[in-house]
Amino acid sequence: MIQTTKLVFSNFKYVLLASVIFVSMVIGLLILSEYIFLEPYIISHLPVGTELGFVLILILSALSGLVIPMNIFRITILKSSKQKMGGGIIGSIVGAVAGACSCGPVGFAIISTFGSVGATATAFLTNYDVPIRIIAIVILIVTYFTTVKSLKIECTLNT
């Protein structure tokens, strides 16, 4: 497992991609979850009792930064077989979107335009913010292990 991860990240291109994904997701999710404020100055605030949400955002961003470059590496190996490459990318996208879907005031403003259905969705996202992120992390972990397993098989066949 570690050997497969080292294989992917031995190329600087994938290390750079993972770093960009991690930093952009952390900053984006922290802004949307109101841990970072941009006006009147850039201010960071971690209210008491929200530490778990903050840690989940960091874990979600780190896993996305790990899994997405691995799947892109996998795609470059499997250029000819589109059916084989679909599962890993779908898992990465679902995991990242599920973690970001409880995105704070921006998402709530958009959802609230849908009336009572929007109010129900807003209440759901507010109440289940942490479980949704935990589910997203589980999806990304499963995607990581399936990608590693797939890369072990494909790299053995291709070498």
C-alpha positions as CSV (number, residue, x, y, z in Angstrom):
1,M,0.0,0.0,0.0
2,I,2.7,2.4,1.0
3,Q,4.8,1.3,-2.0
4,T,1.9,2.1,-4.4
5,T,1.5,5.6,-2.8
6,K,5.2,6.2,-3.2
7,L,5.0,5.2,-6.8
8,V,2.4,7.8,-7.6
9,F,3.9,10.6,-5.6
10,S,7.5,9.9,-6.8
11,N,6.5,12.2,-9.7
12,F,6.6,15.9,-8.7
13,K,3.6,16.6,-10.9
14,Y,1.4,14.5,-8.6
15,V,2.8,16.0,-5.4
16,L,2.1,19.5,-6.8
17,L,-1.4,18.5,-7.8
18,A,-2.1,17.0,-4.3
19,S,-0.8,20.2,-2.7
20,V,-3.0,22.4,-4.8
21,I,-6.1,20.3,-4.1
22,F,-5.4,20.2,-0.4
23,V,-4.8,23.9,-0.1
24,S,-7.7,25.0,-2.3
25,M,-10.1,22.6,-0.5
26,V,-9.0,23.7,3.0
27,I,-9.2,27.4,2.2
28,G,-12.5,27.0,0.4
29,L,-14.2,24.8,3.0
30,L,-12.9,26.9,5.9
31,I,-14.3,30.1,4.2
32,L,-17.6,28.4,3.5
33,S,-17.9,27.0,7.0
34,E,-17.1,30.4,8.5
35,Y,-13.8,29.5,10.1
36,I,-12.1,32.1,7.9
37,F,-13.6,35.6,7.3
38,L,-12.4,37.8,4.4
39,E,-13.9,41.1,5.4
40,P,-12.9,43.6,6.7
41,Y,-9.6,41.7,7.2
42,I,-8.6,38.1,6.7
43,I,-9.5,36.7,10.1
44,S,-9.6,33.1,11.3
45,H,-11.9,32.1,14.1
46,L,-12.5,28.6,15.7
47,P,-15.5,28.8,18.0
48,V,-15.6,26.6,21.0
49,G,-17.4,23.3,20.2
50,T,-16.6,23.4,16.5
51,E,-13.2,21.7,16.7
52,L,-14.5,18.4,15.3
53,G,-15.9,20.1,12.2
54,F,-12.5,21.9,11.7
55,V,-10.6,18.6,12.0
56,L,-13.0,16.9,9.6
57,I,-12.4,19.6,7.0
58,L,-8.7,19.0,7.4
59,I,-9.0,15.3,7.0
60,L,-11.4,15.6,4.1
61,S,-9.1,17.9,2.3
62,A,-6.0,15.7,3.0
63,L,-7.8,12.6,1.7
64,S,-9.0,14.4,-1.4
65,G,-5.4,15.6,-2.0
66,L,-4.3,12.0,-1.7
67,V,-7.0,10.2,-3.7
68,I,-7.6,12.5,-6.6
69,P,-3.9,12.5,-7.9
70,M,-3.8,8.7,-7.4
71,N,-6.9,8.4,-9.6
72,I,-5.4,10.7,-12.2
73,F,-2.3,8.6,-12.2
74,R,-4.5,5.5,-12.7
75,I,-6.3,7.2,-15.6
76,T,-2.9,7.8,-17.3
77,I,-2.2,4.1,-17.0
78,L,-5.6,3.0,-18.2
79,K,-6.1,5.3,-21.1
80,S,-7.7,2.7,-23.3
81,S,-10.2,1.2,-20.8
82,K,-12.8,3.7,-19.7
83,Q,-15.0,1.2,-17.8
84,K,-12.2,0.3,-15.4
85,M,-11.3,3.9,-14.6
86,G,-14.8,5.2,-13.7
87,G,-15.2,3.8,-10.2
88,G,-12.3,5.6,-8.6
89,I,-13.0,9.0,-10.0
90,I,-16.7,8.7,-9.1
91,G,-15.8,7.8,-5.5
92,S,-13.4,10.8,-5.3
93,I,-15.9,13.2,-6.6
94,V,-18.7,11.9,-4.4
95,G,-16.5,12.0,-1.4
96,A,-15.3,15.6,-2.0
97,V,-18.7,16.9,-2.9
98,A,-20.4,15.2,0.1
99,G,-17.9,16.8,2.4
100,A,-18.4,20.2,0.8
101,C,-22.2,20.1,0.5
102,S,-22.7,21.4,4.0
103,C,-21.0,24.5,2.9
104,G,-22.3,27.1,5.3
105,P,-24.1,30.4,4.4
106,V,-23.5,30.3,0.7
107,G,-25.1,26.9,0.3
108,F,-27.9,27.9,2.7
109,A,-28.6,31.0,0.7
110,I,-28.8,29.1,-2.5
111,I,-30.9,26.3,-1.0
112,S,-33.3,28.7,0.8
113,T,-34.4,30.1,-2.6
114,F,-36.4,26.8,-3.0
115,G,-39.0,27.7,-0.4
116,S,-40.1,24.9,2.1
117,V,-38.0,22.3,0.3
118,G,-35.0,24.6,0.7
119,A,-35.8,25.1,4.4
120,T,-36.0,21.4,4.9
121,A,-32.6,20.9,3.1
122,T,-31.1,23.7,5.2
123,A,-32.3,22.2,8.4
124,F,-30.9,18.8,7.3
125,L,-27.5,20.2,6.4
126,T,-27.3,22.2,9.6
127,N,-28.2,19.2,11.8
128,Y,-26.1,16.6,10.0
129,D,-23.1,18.6,9.0
130,V,-20.6,16.4,10.9
131,P,-22.2,13.0,9.9
132,I,-22.1,14.1,6.2
133,R,-18.4,14.9,6.4
134,I,-17.7,11.6,8.2
135,I,-19.6,9.8,5.4
136,A,-17.5,11.7,2.9
137,I,-14.3,10.7,4.7
138,V,-15.4,7.1,4.7
139,I,-16.1,7.2,0.9
140,L,-12.7,8.7,0.3
141,I,-11.0,6.1,2.5
142,V,-12.8,3.3,0.6
143,T,-11.8,5.0,-2.7
144,Y,-8.2,5.2,-1.5
145,F,-8.0,1.4,-0.8
146,T,-9.8,0.4,-4.0
147,T,-7.4,2.7,-6.0
148,V,-4.4,1.2,-4.3
149,K,-5.6,-2.3,-5.0
150,S,-6.3,-1.4,-8.6
151,L,-2.9,0.2,-9.0
152,K,-1.2,-2.9,-7.6
153,I,-2.9,-5.1,-10.1
154,E,-2.5,-2.7,-13.1
155,C,1.1,-1.9,-12.3
156,T,2.0,-5.5,-12.0
157,L,0.4,-6.3,-15.3
158,N,2.0,-3.3,-17.1
159,T,5.6,-3.7,-15.8
